[in-house]
Amino acid sequence: MRGTAPACVKRDVIKHRKYVKVTNSCNEAMHLKVVIDWGNDSPCLTYQPGEQWEWNWGRGSYGKVVTC
């Protein structure tokens, strides 16, 4: 884990649904993962500019999106 993803990575979090949609709005591919406090993190994957994905979790709460 390197650190919090830059501001060009957009996060739309709906905490009560345990859901986050992440969009890579950067001008380059990003290696990212969603960190869930007290739960399972998403895998670290590469996302191209404009690509978006969703992550749902069962236990814990949204922490942050990090580079990896």
mmCIF file of the N, C-alpha and C atoms, coordinates in Angstrom:
data_MODEL
# 
_entry.id   MODEL 
# 
loop_
_atom_site.group_PDB 
_atom_site.id 
_atom_site.type_symbol 
_atom_site.label_atom_id 
_atom_site.label_alt_id 
_atom_site.label_comp_id 
_atom_site.label_asym_id 
_atom_site.label_entity_id 
_atom_site.label_seq_id 
_atom_site.pdbx_PDB_ins_code 
_atom_site.Cartn_x 
_atom_site.Cartn_y 
_atom_site.Cartn_z 
_atom_site.occupancy 
_atom_site.B_iso_or_equiv 
_atom_site.pdbx_formal_charge 
_atom_site.auth_seq_id 
_atom_site.auth_comp_id 
_atom_site.auth_asym_id 
_atom_site.auth_atom_id 
_atom_site.pdbx_PDB_model_num 
ATOM 1   N N  . MET A 1 1  ? 0.862   -1.174 0.000   1.00 0.00 ? 1  MET A N  1 
ATOM 2   C CA . MET A 1 1  ? 0.000   0.000  0.000   1.00 0.00 ? 1  MET A CA 1 
ATOM 3   C C  . MET A 1 1  ? 0.906   1.235  0.000   1.00 0.00 ? 1  MET A C  1 
ATOM 4   N N  . ARG A 1 2  ? 0.669   2.150  -0.890  1.00 0.00 ? 2  ARG A N  1 
ATOM 5   C CA . ARG A 1 2  ? 1.519   3.331  -1.002  1.00 0.00 ? 2  ARG A CA 1 
ATOM 6   C C  . ARG A 1 2  ? 0.935   4.546  -0.306  1.00 0.00 ? 2  ARG A C  1 
ATOM 7   N N  . GLY A 1 3  ? -0.340  4.788  -0.467  1.00 0.00 ? 3  GLY A N  1 
ATOM 8   C CA . GLY A 1 3  ? -0.951  5.970  0.135   1.00 0.00 ? 3  GLY A CA 1 
ATOM 9   C C  . GLY A 1 3  ? -2.301  6.245  -0.488  1.00 0.00 ? 3  GLY A C  1 
ATOM 10  N N  . THR A 1 4  ? -2.955  7.260  0.035   1.00 0.00 ? 4  THR A N  1 
ATOM 11  C CA . THR A 1 4  ? -4.286  7.621  -0.445  1.00 0.00 ? 4  THR A CA 1 
ATOM 12  C C  . THR A 1 4  ? -4.227  7.979  -1.919  1.00 0.00 ? 4  THR A C  1 
ATOM 13  N N  . ALA A 1 5  ? -5.210  7.505  -2.674  1.00 0.00 ? 5  ALA A N  1 
ATOM 14  C CA . ALA A 1 5  ? -5.277  7.795  -4.103  1.00 0.00 ? 5  ALA A CA 1 
ATOM 15  C C  . ALA A 1 5  ? -5.449  9.297  -4.331  1.00 0.00 ? 5  ALA A C  1 
ATOM 16  N N  . PRO A 1 6  ? -4.950  9.825  -5.457  1.00 0.00 ? 6  PRO A N  1 
ATOM 17  C CA . PRO A 1 6  ? -5.055  11.260 -5.724  1.00 0.00 ? 6  PRO A CA 1 
ATOM 18  C C  . PRO A 1 6  ? -6.502  11.706 -5.950  1.00 0.00 ? 6  PRO A C  1 
ATOM 19  N N  . ALA A 1 7  ? -6.688  13.012 -5.933  1.00 0.00 ? 7  ALA A N  1 
ATOM 20  C CA . ALA A 1 7  ? -8.035  13.593 -6.058  1.00 0.00 ? 7  ALA A CA 1 
ATOM 21  C C  . ALA A 1 7  ? -8.691  13.277 -7.403  1.00 0.00 ? 7  ALA A C  1 
ATOM 22  N N  . CYS A 1 8  ? -7.907  12.941 -8.426  1.00 0.00 ? 8  CYS A N  1 
ATOM 23  C CA . CYS A 1 8  ? -8.505  12.619 -9.727  1.00 0.00 ? 8  CYS A CA 1 
ATOM 24  C C  . CYS A 1 8  ? -9.181  11.245 -9.720  1.00 0.00 ? 8  CYS A C  1 
ATOM 25  N N  . VAL A 1 9  ? -9.045  10.496 -8.636  1.00 0.00 ? 9  VAL A N  1 
ATOM 26  C CA . VAL A 1 9  ? -9.784  9.244  -8.458  1.00 0.00 ? 9  VAL A CA 1 
ATOM 27  C C  . VAL A 1 9  ? -11.050 9.598  -7.670  1.00 0.00 ? 9  VAL A C  1 
ATOM 28  N N  . LYS A 1 10 ? -12.204 9.518  -8.335  1.00 0.00 ? 10 LYS A N  1 
ATOM 29  C CA . LYS A 1 10 ? -13.471 9.919  -7.722  1.00 0.00 ? 10 LYS A CA 1 
ATOM 30  C C  . LYS A 1 10 ? -14.062 8.769  -6.912  1.00 0.00 ? 10 LYS A C  1 
ATOM 31  N N  . ARG A 1 11 ? -14.614 9.084  -5.739  1.00 0.00 ? 11 ARG A N  1 
ATOM 32  C CA . ARG A 1 11 ? -15.243 8.084  -4.885  1.00 0.00 ? 11 ARG A CA 1 
ATOM 33  C C  . ARG A 1 11 ? -16.665 8.511  -4.587  1.00 0.00 ? 11 ARG A C  1 
ATOM 34  N N  . ASP A 1 12 ? -17.615 7.616  -4.833  1.00 0.00 ? 12 ASP A N  1 
ATOM 35  C CA . ASP A 1 12 ? -19.018 7.842  -4.466  1.00 0.00 ? 12 ASP A CA 1 
ATOM 36  C C  . ASP A 1 12 ? -19.371 6.758  -3.456  1.00 0.00 ? 12 ASP A C  1 
ATOM 37  N N  . VAL A 1 13 ? -19.452 7.147  -2.188  1.00 0.00 ? 13 VAL A N  1 
ATOM 38  C CA . VAL A 1 13 ? -19.649 6.179  -1.106  1.00 0.00 ? 13 VAL A CA 1 
ATOM 39  C C  . VAL A 1 13 ? -21.074 6.273  -0.573  1.00 0.00 ? 13 VAL A C  1 
ATOM 40  N N  . ILE A 1 14 ? -21.732 5.126  -0.455  1.00 0.00 ? 14 ILE A N  1 
ATOM 41  C CA . ILE A 1 14 ? -23.039 5.041  0.204   1.00 0.00 ? 14 ILE A CA 1 
ATOM 42  C C  . ILE A 1 14 ? -22.838 4.105  1.390   1.00 0.00 ? 14 ILE A C  1 
ATOM 43  N N  . LYS A 1 15 ? -22.487 4.690  2.544   1.00 0.00 ? 15 LYS A N  1 
ATOM 44  C CA . LYS A 1 15 ? -22.064 3.890  3.692   1.00 0.00 ? 15 LYS A CA 1 
ATOM 45  C C  . LYS A 1 15 ? -23.142 2.945  4.202   1.00 0.00 ? 15 LYS A C  1 
ATOM 46  N N  . HIS A 1 16 ? -24.392 3.398  4.253   1.00 0.00 ? 16 HIS A N  1 
ATOM 47  C CA . HIS A 1 16 ? -25.435 2.524  4.808   1.00 0.00 ? 16 HIS A CA 1 
ATOM 48  C C  . HIS A 1 16 ? -25.735 1.330  3.898   1.00 0.00 ? 16 HIS A C  1 
ATOM 49  N N  . ARG A 1 17 ? -25.332 1.405  2.634   1.00 0.00 ? 17 ARG A N  1 
ATOM 50  C CA . ARG A 1 17 ? -25.486 0.269  1.718   1.00 0.00 ? 17 ARG A CA 1 
ATOM 51  C C  . ARG A 1 17 ? -24.196 -0.530 1.585   1.00 0.00 ? 17 ARG A C  1 
ATOM 52  N N  . LYS A 1 18 ? -23.134 -0.063 2.269   1.00 0.00 ? 18 LYS A N  1 
ATOM 53  C CA . LYS A 1 18 ? -21.813 -0.710 2.186   1.00 0.00 ? 18 LYS A CA 1 
ATOM 54  C C  . LYS A 1 18 ? -21.379 -0.841 0.723   1.00 0.00 ? 18 LYS A C  1 
ATOM 55  N N  . TYR A 1 19 ? -21.349 0.306  0.051   1.00 0.00 ? 19 TYR A N  1 
ATOM 56  C CA . TYR A 1 19 ? -21.115 0.364  -1.393  1.00 0.00 ? 19 TYR A CA 1 
ATOM 57  C C  . TYR A 1 19 ? -20.255 1.576  -1.728  1.00 0.00 ? 19 TYR A C  1 
ATOM 58  N N  . VAL A 1 20 ? -19.321 1.394  -2.650  1.00 0.00 ? 20 VAL A N  1 
ATOM 59  C CA . VAL A 1 20 ? -18.555 2.525  -3.173  1.00 0.00 ? 20 VAL A CA 1 
ATOM 60  C C  . VAL A 1 20 ? -18.367 2.321  -4.673  1.00 0.00 ? 20 VAL A C  1 
ATOM 61  N N  . LYS A 1 21 ? -18.506 3.403  -5.431  1.00 0.00 ? 21 LYS A N  1 
ATOM 62  C CA . LYS A 1 21 ? -18.190 3.405  -6.863  1.00 0.00 ? 21 LYS A CA 1 
ATOM 63  C C  . LYS A 1 21 ? -16.966 4.291  -7.028  1.00 0.00 ? 21 LYS A C  1 
ATOM 64  N N  . VAL A 1 22 ? -15.950 3.753  -7.672  1.00 0.00 ? 22 VAL A N  1 
ATOM 65  C CA . VAL A 1 22 ? -14.689 4.464  -7.855  1.00 0.00 ? 22 VAL A CA 1 
ATOM 66  C C  . VAL A 1 22 ? -14.479 4.678  -9.348  1.00 0.00 ? 22 VAL A C  1 
ATOM 67  N N  . THR A 1 23 ? -14.093 5.901  -9.730  1.00 0.00 ? 23 THR A N  1 
ATOM 68  C CA . THR A 1 23 ? -13.848 6.231  -11.134 1.00 0.00 ? 23 THR A CA 1 
ATOM 69  C C  . THR A 1 23 ? -12.435 6.788  -11.275 1.00 0.00 ? 23 THR A C  1 
ATOM 70  N N  . ASN A 1 24 ? -11.670 6.221  -12.204 1.00 0.00 ? 24 ASN A N  1 
ATOM 71  C CA . ASN A 1 24 ? -10.343 6.746  -12.487 1.00 0.00 ? 24 ASN A CA 1 
ATOM 72  C C  . ASN A 1 24 ? -10.489 7.899  -13.483 1.00 0.00 ? 24 ASN A C  1 
ATOM 73  N N  . SER A 1 25 ? -10.485 9.127  -12.973 1.00 0.00 ? 25 SER A N  1 
ATOM 74  C CA . SER A 1 25 ? -10.565 10.318 -13.817 1.00 0.00 ? 25 SER A CA 1 
ATOM 75  C C  . SER A 1 25 ? -9.182  10.903 -14.088 1.00 0.00 ? 25 SER A C  1 
ATOM 76  N N  . CYS A 1 26 ? -8.149  10.158 -13.737 1.00 0.00 ? 26 CYS A N  1 
ATOM 77  C CA . CYS A 1 26 ? -6.777  10.609 -13.973 1.00 0.00 ? 26 CYS A CA 1 
ATOM 78  C C  . CYS A 1 26 ? -6.414  10.406 -15.446 1.00 0.00 ? 26 CYS A C  1 
ATOM 79  N N  . ASN A 1 27 ? -5.298  10.997 -15.860 1.00 0.00 ? 27 ASN A N  1 
ATOM 80  C CA . ASN A 1 27 ? -4.848  10.886 -17.251 1.00 0.00 ? 27 ASN A CA 1 
ATOM 81  C C  . ASN A 1 27 ? -3.953  9.679  -17.482 1.00 0.00 ? 27 ASN A C  1 
ATOM 82  N N  . GLU A 1 28 ? -3.851  8.806  -16.502 1.00 0.00 ? 28 GLU A N  1 
ATOM 83  C CA . GLU A 1 28 ? -2.998  7.621  -16.621 1.00 0.00 ? 28 GLU A CA 1 
ATOM 84  C C  . GLU A 1 28 ? -3.643  6.454  -15.890 1.00 0.00 ? 28 GLU A C  1 
ATOM 85  N N  . ALA A 1 29 ? -3.191  5.248  -16.211 1.00 0.00 ? 29 ALA A N  1 
ATOM 86  C CA . ALA A 1 29 ? -3.671  4.054  -15.508 1.00 0.00 ? 29 ALA A CA 1 
ATOM 87  C C  . ALA A 1 29 ? -3.259  4.146  -14.042 1.00 0.00 ? 29 ALA A C  1 
ATOM 88  N N  . MET A 1 30 ? -4.120  3.653  -13.168 1.00 0.00 ? 30 MET A N  1 
ATOM 89  C CA . MET A 1 30 ? -3.857  3.695  -11.724 1.00 0.00 ? 30 MET A CA 1 
ATOM 90  C C  . MET A 1 30 ? -4.005  2.294  -11.150 1.00 0.00 ? 30 MET A C  1 
ATOM 91  N N  . HIS A 1 31 ? -3.133  1.951  -10.217 1.00 0.00 ? 31 HIS A N  1 
ATOM 92  C CA . HIS A 1 31 ? -3.218  0.697  -9.471  1.00 0.00 ? 31 HIS A CA 1 
ATOM 93  C C  . HIS A 1 31 ? -3.888  1.042  -8.144  1.00 0.00 ? 31 HIS A C  1 
ATOM 94  N N  . LEU A 1 32 ? -5.120  0.545  -7.952  1.00 0.00 ? 32 LEU A N  1 
ATOM 95  C CA . LEU A 1 32 ? -5.934  1.008  -6.825  1.00 0.00 ? 32 LEU A CA 1 
ATOM 96  C C  . LEU A 1 32 ? -6.598  -0.142 -6.088  1.00 0.00 ? 32 LEU A C  1 
ATOM 97  N N  . LYS A 1 33 ? -6.905  0.121  -4.823  1.00 0.00 ? 33 LYS A N  1 
ATOM 98  C CA . LYS A 1 33 ? -7.759  -0.791 -4.073  1.00 0.00 ? 33 LYS A CA 1 
ATOM 99  C C  . LYS A 1 33 ? -8.547  0.000  -3.040  1.00 0.00 ? 33 LYS A C  1 
ATOM 100 N N  . VAL A 1 34 ? -9.709  -0.547 -2.671  1.00 0.00 ? 34 VAL A N  1 
ATOM 101 C CA . VAL A 1 34 ? -10.567 0.046  -1.659  1.00 0.00 ? 34 VAL A CA 1 
ATOM 102 C C  . VAL A 1 34 ? -10.203 -0.594 -0.320  1.00 0.00 ? 34 VAL A C  1 
ATOM 103 N N  . VAL A 1 35 ? -9.932  0.246  0.678   1.00 0.00 ? 35 VAL A N  1 
ATOM 104 C CA . VAL A 1 35 ? -9.604  -0.237 2.022   1.00 0.00 ? 35 VAL A CA 1 
ATOM 105 C C  . VAL A 1 35 ? -10.867 -0.164 2.877   1.00 0.00 ? 35 VAL A C  1 
ATOM 106 N N  . ILE A 1 36 ? -11.232 -1.300 3.466   1.00 0.00 ? 36 ILE A N  1 
ATOM 107 C CA . ILE A 1 36 ? -12.385 -1.377 4.361   1.00 0.00 ? 36 ILE A CA 1 
ATOM 108 C C  . ILE A 1 36 ? -11.856 -1.575 5.777   1.00 0.00 ? 36 ILE A C  1 
ATOM 109 N N  . ASP A 1 37 ? -12.191 -0.634 6.670   1.00 0.00 ? 37 ASP A N  1 
ATOM 110 C CA . ASP A 1 37 ? -11.779 -0.757 8.067   1.00 0.00 ? 37 ASP A CA 1 
ATOM 111 C C  . ASP A 1 37 ? -12.551 -1.899 8.719   1.00 0.00 ? 37 ASP A C  1 
ATOM 112 N N  . TRP A 1 38 ? -11.848 -2.823 9.344   1.00 0.00 ? 38 TRP A N  1 
ATOM 113 C CA . TRP A 1 38 ? -12.444 -3.981 10.030  1.00 0.00 ? 38 TRP A CA 1 
ATOM 114 C C  . TRP A 1 38 ? -13.201 -4.895 9.072   1.00 0.00 ? 38 TRP A C  1 
ATOM 115 N N  . GLY A 1 39 ? -12.763 -4.955 7.816   1.00 0.00 ? 39 GLY A N  1 
ATOM 116 C CA . GLY A 1 39 ? -13.418 -5.821 6.838   1.00 0.00 ? 39 GLY A CA 1 
ATOM 117 C C  . GLY A 1 39 ? -12.455 -6.193 5.723   1.00 0.00 ? 39 GLY A C  1 
ATOM 118 N N  . ASN A 1 40 ? -12.987 -6.763 4.650   1.00 0.00 ? 40 ASN A N  1 
ATOM 119 C CA . ASN A 1 40 ? -12.169 -7.215 3.524   1.00 0.00 ? 40 ASN A CA 1 
ATOM 120 C C  . ASN A 1 40 ? -11.963 -6.108 2.504   1.00 0.00 ? 40 ASN A C  1 
ATOM 121 N N  . ASP A 1 41 ? -10.693 -5.822 2.213   1.00 0.00 ? 41 ASP A N  1 
ATOM 122 C CA . ASP A 1 41 ? -10.349 -4.845 1.177   1.00 0.00 ? 41 ASP A CA 1 
ATOM 123 C C  . ASP A 1 41 ? -10.607 -5.444 -0.199  1.00 0.00 ? 41 ASP A C  1 
ATOM 124 N N  . SER A 1 42 ? -10.736 -4.572 -1.189  1.00 0.00 ? 42 SER A N  1 
ATOM 125 C CA . SER A 1 42 ? -10.827 -5.051 -2.570  1.00 0.00 ? 42 SER A CA 1 
ATOM 126 C C  . SER A 1 42 ? -9.441  -5.500 -3.006  1.00 0.00 ? 42 SER A C  1 
ATOM 127 N N  . PRO A 1 43 ? -9.357  -6.275 -4.091  1.00 0.00 ? 43 PRO A N  1 
ATOM 128 C CA . PRO A 1 43 ? -8.027  -6.599 -4.623  1.00 0.00 ? 43 PRO A CA 1 
ATOM 129 C C  . PRO A 1 43 ? -7.389  -5.359 -5.241  1.00 0.00 ? 43 PRO A C  1 
ATOM 130 N N  . CYS A 1 44 ? -6.074  -5.382 -5.369  1.00 0.00 ? 44 CYS A N  1 
ATOM 131 C CA . CYS A 1 44 ? -5.348  -4.302 -6.044  1.00 0.00 ? 44 CYS A CA 1 
ATOM 132 C C  . CYS A 1 44 ? -5.365  -4.598 -7.533  1.00 0.00 ? 44 CYS A C  1 
ATOM 133 N N  . LEU A 1 45 ? -6.011  -3.722 -8.305  1.00 0.00 ? 45 LEU A N  1 
ATOM 134 C CA . LEU A 1 45 ? -6.120  -3.930 -9.749  1.00 0.00 ? 45 LEU A CA 1 
ATOM 135 C C  . LEU A 1 45 ? -5.758  -2.648 -10.488 1.00 0.00 ? 45 LEU A C  1 
ATOM 136 N N  . THR A 1 46 ? -5.486  -2.777 -11.776 1.00 0.00 ? 46 THR A N  1 
ATOM 137 C CA . THR A 1 46 ? -5.138  -1.633 -12.615 1.00 0.00 ? 46 THR A CA 1 
ATOM 138 C C  . THR A 1 46 ? -6.392  -1.133 -13.320 1.00 0.00 ? 46 THR A C  1 
ATOM 139 N N  . TYR A 1 47 ? -6.619  0.167  -13.247 1.00 0.00 ? 47 TYR A N  1 
ATOM 140 C CA . TYR A 1 47 ? -7.781  0.793  -13.877 1.00 0.00 ? 47 TYR A CA 1 
ATOM 141 C C  . TYR A 1 47 ? -7.301  1.856  -14.852 1.00 0.00 ? 47 TYR A C  1 
ATOM 142 N N  . GLN A 1 48 ? -7.805  1.784  -16.073 1.00 0.00 ? 48 GLN A N  1 
ATOM 143 C CA . GLN A 1 48 ? -7.430  2.721  -17.127 1.00 0.00 ? 48 GLN A CA 1 
ATOM 144 C C  . GLN A 1 48 ? -8.190  4.041  -16.945 1.00 0.00 ? 48 GLN A C  1 
ATOM 145 N N  . PRO A 1 49 ? -7.729  5.140  -17.567 1.00 0.00 ? 49 PRO A N  1 
ATOM 146 C CA . PRO A 1 49 ? -8.452  6.408  -17.479 1.00 0.00 ? 49 PRO A CA 1 
ATOM 147 C C  . PRO A 1 49 ? -9.899  6.235  -17.929 1.00 0.00 ? 49 PRO A C  1 
ATOM 148 N N  . GLY A 1 50 ? -10.830 6.769  -17.141 1.00 0.00 ? 50 GLY A N  1 
ATOM 149 C CA . GLY A 1 50 ? -12.250 6.690  -17.445 1.00 0.00 ? 50 GLY A CA 1 
ATOM 150 C C  . GLY A 1 50 ? -12.928 5.428  -16.934 1.00 0.00 ? 50 GLY A C  1 
ATOM 151 N N  . GLU A 1 51 ? -12.155 4.449  -16.514 1.00 0.00 ? 51 GLU A N  1 
ATOM 152 C CA . GLU A 1 51 ? -12.739 3.195  -16.037 1.00 0.00 ? 51 GLU A CA 1 
ATOM 153 C C  . GLU A 1 51 ? -13.296 3.370  -14.628 1.00 0.00 ? 51 GLU A C  1 
ATOM 154 N N  . GLN A 1 52 ? -14.427 2.699  -14.360 1.00 0.00 ? 52 GLN A N  1 
ATOM 155 C CA . GLN A 1 52 ? -15.002 2.757  -13.019 1.00 0.00 ? 52 GLN A CA 1 
ATOM 156 C C  . GLN A 1 52 ? -15.401 1.358  -12.576 1.00 0.00 ? 52 GLN A C  1 
ATOM 157 N N  . TRP A 1 53 ? -15.485 1.175  -11.273 1.00 0.00 ? 53 TRP A N  1 
ATOM 158 C CA . TRP A 1 53 ? -15.880 -0.102 -10.722 1.00 0.00 ? 53 TRP A CA 1 
ATOM 159 C C  . TRP A 1 53 ? -16.575 0.125  -9.394  1.00 0.00 ? 53 TRP A C  1 
ATOM 160 N N  . GLU A 1 54 ? -17.227 -0.934 -8.915  1.00 0.00 ? 54 GLU A N  1 
ATOM 161 C CA . GLU A 1 54 ? -17.968 -0.858 -7.659  1.00 0.00 ? 54 GLU A CA 1 
ATOM 162 C C  . GLU A 1 54 ? -17.422 -1.905 -6.701  1.00 0.00 ? 54 GLU A C  1 
ATOM 163 N N  . TRP A 1 55 ? -17.485 -1.608 -5.426  1.00 0.00 ? 55 TRP A N  1 
ATOM 164 C CA . TRP A 1 55 ? -17.073 -2.566 -4.409  1.00 0.00 ? 55 TRP A CA 1 
ATOM 165 C C  . TRP A 1 55 ? -18.110 -2.546 -3.293  1.00 0.00 ? 55 TRP A C  1 
ATOM 166 N N  . ASN A 1 56 ? -18.584 -3.723 -2.932  1.00 0.00 ? 56 ASN A N  1 
ATOM 167 C CA . ASN A 1 56 ? -19.504 -3.884 -1.798  1.00 0.00 ? 56 ASN A CA 1 
ATOM 168 C C  . ASN A 1 56 ? -18.788 -4.689 -0.732  1.00 0.00 ? 56 ASN A C  1 
ATOM 169 N N  . TRP A 1 57 ? -19.093 -4.418 0.498   1.00 0.00 ? 57 TRP A N  1 
ATOM 170 C CA . TRP A 1 57 ? -18.489 -5.171 1.589   1.00 0.00 ? 57 TRP A CA 1 
ATOM 171 C C  . TRP A 1 57 ? -19.562 -5.564 2.587   1.00 0.00 ? 57 TRP A C  1 
ATOM 172 N N  . GLY A 1 58 ? -19.292 -6.629 3.339   1.00 0.00 ? 58 GLY A N  1 
ATOM 173 C CA . GLY A 1 58 ? -20.277 -7.132 4.286   1.00 0.00 ? 58 GLY A CA 1 
ATOM 174 C C  . GLY A 1 58 ? -20.046 -6.628 5.694   1.00 0.00 ? 58 GLY A C  1 
ATOM 175 N N  . ARG A 1 59 ? -18.786 -6.658 6.123   1.00 0.00 ? 59 ARG A N  1 
ATOM 176 C CA . ARG A 1 59 ? -18.462 -6.261 7.480   1.00 0.00 ? 59 ARG A CA 1 
ATOM 177 C C  . ARG A 1 59 ? -17.476 -5.116 7.450   1.00 0.00 ? 59 ARG A C  1 
ATOM 178 N N  . GLY A 1 60 ? -17.566 -4.231 8.425   1.00 0.00 ? 60 GLY A N  1 
ATOM 179 C CA . GLY A 1 60 ? -16.639 -3.109 8.503   1.00 0.00 ? 60 GLY A CA 1 
ATOM 180 C C  . GLY A 1 60 ? -17.238 -1.836 7.925   1.00 0.00 ? 60 GLY A C  1 
ATOM 181 N N  . SER A 1 61 ? -16.381 -0.863 7.683   1.00 0.00 ? 61 SER A N  1 
ATOM 182 C CA . SER A 1 61 ? -16.826 0.417  7.129   1.00 0.00 ? 61 SER A CA 1 
ATOM 183 C C  . SER A 1 61 ? -15.781 0.937  6.138   1.00 0.00 ? 61 SER A C  1 
ATOM 184 N N  . TYR A 1 62 ? -16.254 1.790  5.233   1.00 0.00 ? 62 TYR A N  1 
ATOM 185 C CA . TYR A 1 62 ? -15.370 2.363  4.208   1.00 0.00 ? 62 TYR A CA 1 
ATOM 186 C C  . TYR A 1 62 ? -14.226 3.109  4.872   1.00 0.00 ? 62 TYR A C  1 
ATOM 187 N N  . GLY A 1 63 ? -13.022 2.830  4.406   1.00 0.00 ? 63 GLY A N  1 
ATOM 188 C CA . GLY A 1 63 ? -11.850 3.547  4.904   1.00 0.00 ? 63 GLY A CA 1 
ATOM 189 C C  . GLY A 1 63 ? -11.371 4.582  3.900   1.00 0.00 ? 63 GLY A C  1 
ATOM 190 N N  . LYS A 1 64 ? -10.817 4.096  2.778   1.00 0.00 ? 64 LYS A N  1 
ATOM 191 C CA . LYS A 1 64 ? -10.292 4.993  1.753   1.00 0.00 ? 64 LYS A CA 1 
ATOM 192 C C  . LYS A 1 64 ? -9.936  4.183  0.522   1.00 0.00 ? 64 LYS A C  1 
ATOM 193 N N  . VAL A 1 65 ? -9.569  4.906  -0.551  1.00 0.00 ? 65 VAL A N  1 
ATOM 194 C CA . VAL A 1 65 ? -9.035  4.282  -1.754  1.00 0.00 ? 65 VAL A CA 1 
ATOM 195 C C  . VAL A 1 65 ? -7.538  4.620  -1.780  1.00 0.00 ? 65 VAL A C  1 
ATOM 196 N N  . VAL A 1 66 ? -6.720  3.598  -2.000  1.00 0.00 ? 66 VAL A N  1 
ATOM 197 C CA . VAL A 1 66 ? -5.278  3.788  -1.970  1.00 0.00 ? 66 VAL A CA 1 
ATOM 198 C C  . VAL A 1 66 ? -4.632  3.303  -3.268  1.00 0.00 ? 66 VAL A C  1 
ATOM 199 N N  . THR A 1 67 ? -3.443  3.822  -3.544  1.00 0.00 ? 67 THR A N  1 
ATOM 200 C CA . THR A 1 67 ? -2.633  3.270  -4.625  1.00 0.00 ? 67 THR A CA 1 
ATOM 201 C C  . THR A 1 67 ? -1.913  2.047  -4.085  1.00 0.00 ? 67 THR A C  1 
ATOM 202 N N  . CYS A 1 68 ? -1.607  1.134  -4.975  1.00 0.00 ? 68 CYS A N  1 
ATOM 203 C CA . CYS A 1 68 ? -0.966  -0.106 -4.517  1.00 0.00 ? 68 CYS A CA 1 
ATOM 204 C C  . CYS A 1 68 ? -0.035  -0.654 -5.584  1.00 0.00 ? 68 CYS A C  1 
# 
